[in-house]
Amino acid sequence: MPVKGQTASGPLLAVSNLTKLFGSFAACNAINLQIEPGEIHALLGENGAGKSTLVKMLFGVLAPTAGEIAWQGEPVRVASPSDARKLGIGMVFQHFSLFEALTVAENIALSMDRNVSLARVADEASRLSHAYGLPLDPKAHVADLSVGERQRIEIVRALLQNPQLIILDEPTSVLTPQEADRLFETLQKLKAEGRSVLYISHRLEEVQRICDRATVLRHGRVTGACDPRAETPASLARMMVGSDVAPVTPEGTNIKGDVQLEARHLSVPARTPFAVSLKNICLKVRAGEVLAIAGVAGNGQSELFDALSGEYPVADDNAVQIRQRPVGTRNINARRLMGAGFVPEERHGHAAVAALSLSDNLVLARSQSDKRAFLGGGFLKIIRQSAVKAATRRISEAMDVRKSGEDPPAGSLSGGNLQKFIVGRELDRQPSVLVVNQPTWGVDAGAASRIRQALVDLAKAGSAVLVISQDLDEIFEVATEIAVISEGRLSDPYPAWELSREKIGLLMGGMYAKTEGAGAAHAH
Amino acid sequence: MRIELEKRAQVSALFSILSPFIAFALTMIFGGIMFALLGKNPAIALYSFFVEPLSEVWSLHELAIKAAPLILIGVGLSVCFRSNNWNIGAEGQFIMGAIAGSILPVVFYDWQSPMVLPMMMVLGMLGGALFAAIPAFLKAHMNTNEILTSLMLVYVAQLFLDWIVRGPWRNPQGMNFPETRTFAADAILPEMLASGRTHWGFGFAIIAAVLVWFMMRYTLRGFEITVLGQSARAGRFAGFSSRKMIWFSMLFSGALAGLAGIAEVSGAIQQLRPVISPGYGFTAIIVAFLGRLNPLGIIAAGLVLALTYLGGEAAQLSIGVSEKVTRVFQGLLLFFVLSCDTLIHYRIRLVWERLAAIKTDGSH
C-alpha cells in the first residue's frame, strides 16, 4: 500500500514547546520532538516521565495547555482521535479495546469512521495482515486469541486507515520474545514503505535494536535526543533515570538480626492477560533491614505484593516464609497474626474505602489482628467503636494526619494525609515485618519524607521492611539493600551503597549479567 | 449534542434524606396526569387510591398483610444489594419457600402437632435459600451474571408451582380445582392482633428488619457486607472473601424470601394455588431502594408499596380503572427513586463544544 500525499521533505511531525499542566503539575514541560518520514523513533522514559501524556496529546485524547503541533510543516489542532486519524496518525494502545465476544472483522469494522460492509473489512484486513506478516483470521472470535494476536488486530486496525505515523505504546510489554521479533519485522516493513513509527518503551535493548533515533523524557522534560545505536545502555540509562543526585550511604546503625521475611523460588502464573507472572523470586529481609525493590511499573510489583501479603495465596507453602515459618498458602489475616503488616499501592479501593470513615478503615486492616481490642459481644462480633476511635486518634496524632473533623470519610483526606494514616495504621501495631508497595506514590513532599522516616525508624527498631518503589530517590533514602524487578524476575540484592543509578537503570531495562561495560550493549 | 453525567464533588445530605419524598411527590403528580388522561378526576382518583384504604381498621390489617412479604423480602435484598450482589429472583425464592414449607400440611396432612408450624417456617427458609443457591453457585464458581440467572429462575419456580398444584399436589377432594388441600389448623400462622387478620408474617418482618439493622450497624459481619459492596479489592485486603459473600448474601435473601412465601401461604391464603404472589418479589426491589437499603427505611417503604396494591384494588372498585394502575404506580415510583438518587450523585451537563470542534477541524 503506497503512502498517500507524501510531499514535504521536512519532518513529518514537529512538536514545539508542548506543555500539559494538571493543576500546577507539569506532566509535559515544553517538549520538543521531531519525527522524520520513514524513521522509527523511540520515546524513552521511566513511568511517570510523561510519555503517555505526550502521545495522548498527539493522538487527540488530551488537549495541550500550551505549545504547537505541526504536521508536514502545517500547524494543526488535534481535537480528537478521529482528527488524528484523518491527519494520518494511527495508535496502538498498551491496553487493547476489543470486544471479546465479537470476531476480528467485527472489531475492526466498529472502529471505522465510514460505513463499510463487513465482507470488505474482512478481505482488506486479511490482505493487510498477511502483507505485513501479521496473519489473522478475520472470522476468529477475539476471546479465542492470544494477547499477541489481539495486538495484531489493533495494529491492522491502525493500518487500515493508511497512516503515515503509527504510535505504539509499550507494544512488547505483553508479547513473548518470538512475537516481539515478528513485530519488529513488521515495523521494518512499515519503515521501508516510508511510514514513520513512534515507539514508546523503557527497554533499552529493543530500542537499540530497532530505533533510528530516540528522545528521552524525564520528569516531563526532554533530557536527551540521540541515535540509540551510538549510545551505550549505560548512557541511555543515565538519561532515563538521571544522575544528578549522588547515592546516599546508610548510616550503619542498623543491627541486622534473623531473617524475618523470605521468598524461596516464588513462582506465580499470571492471573489475567495483563498481569505479569513471577518467575523464581528469591529474597530475604532480616530484622533491621530495608530491602527496596526498584523497577518500572508493571513488571510484577503488584503481583509480588499480592503473593507476599497473602491476598492471593500461592500453591507452595514454603515459597513465602514469615519469621521462618511457611505461610505461602495462608491468607492475609493469618500472616497479620504472625506479626506482618501490609500497605498496598492503591489507596482508594484497596488500602482504604473512600466512602467509609477513618475508624472504619482502621477496622479494615486490623479486624483480626486486634480482635481482642476491637471486637466484643462474642460470636456477634460487635465492633467496639470507642476502642477503634481511640486508636484512630492515636494514629492520627502519631503520624500528624491532618483532617477535617474527628472521623471524616477517608475520601475527604488529601493523598498524603490518607497515606500517612494507612502507613500509621500498620506502624501502630509495631509489626515485625512490613511490606509496602509504592509508599509515597502521588504524595506531597512533606508527607513523603514523614513516611520514609517512619519506615527507616521501624527498621532501626528491629523490624524487617520491604519497600517496593519506582522512585529511585526514595529507594536511596530508605534502603539498606536494593534489588530490581523486571518482567517478573528479581535481580540479586546489592547493598545500597554499592549501586549507582546507572546500574539500577540497566537492571530495570532487563539487562542482567550484561551490565558491566558498554560492550555488552548490542544484544544481537 | 451529548448528555454527560458529571459526578458532584459534594453530595447534599439534605437531599439524600428528601429524595424518597421527592420521588413520592413526583409519582403523585405524574399519577394525577395519568388519571386525567384516562378521563378521571385526579383528585378523587388519588384519594381513592392512596387515602381511602387507610380509613378503616380492616383495611389497615390488609395493608399489614401486604406489607409483610414486601418488608421481609426487601430486608433480605438490602443485604444482597449492599454487598453488590444483585438477586432479582426473590419472586422465585418466595414461591419455592412456599412450596417447601407446604410439604408438611399438603403431603403429611395427617400429622398434627404444635411442631408443624415452626418446621414449616424452617422448611420455607430452606426452600428459598436452596433456590437462591443456584444463582449463588453459578456466580461464585462459574462467574455468571446473577441478575440473569436469578431472574430466569423465577419462571422456573412459577411453572413448577403451576404444575405441582395441578398435578401431584392437587386436592383429591377439590373437585379438580388447581389447588392443594387447605391447611389444617396446626399449619396456619395465627393472627397477631385481636382487631383483625394481620398474621405473624408482619411480626417476622419487623423482627427481621430490626435484627438486620443491628447487624449492619454494629457487627463485623455488617462491616464486611459494606466493604465488599464498596470495593471487592479492599475487602480482600481486609481478609474478607467476595465468594463467601456471594453465598451468604444470596442464601440470606433467599431464606427471607422463602420465609415470606411460607408465611403468606400459611397466614393469608392457607393453601397453594397456581398463583400465590402479585409480584411481591419484584416489588420488594422497589421497596429496598425506596427504603435506601436501610432496614428501618424498608419498613416504611414496604407500607407505602403495600398501599399501591390496596389502592389498585380500591380504585378498581370505586372509579373503575384497571388494577394494572398499581403496576404503573410502582414503575413510576422506582423510576423517580432511581433518578433522584442519580441526580444526588451527578449533575447533568449538555455538551456542545466537542462536536463543533470536529466540524471546524474536519475542513482541512
Interface residues (C-beta under 8 A of the other chain):
Chain A: V76 R77 V78 A79 S80 S82 D83 K86 S309 E311 N331 I332 N333 R336 F342 P344 E346 G349 H350 A351 A352 V353 A355 L356 D360 V363 L364 A365 S367 Q368 L375 G377 L380 K381 I382 I383
Chain B: Y218 T219 L220 R221 F223 T226 V227 Q230 S231 R233 A234 R236 F237 A238 G239 R354 A357 I358 D361 G362
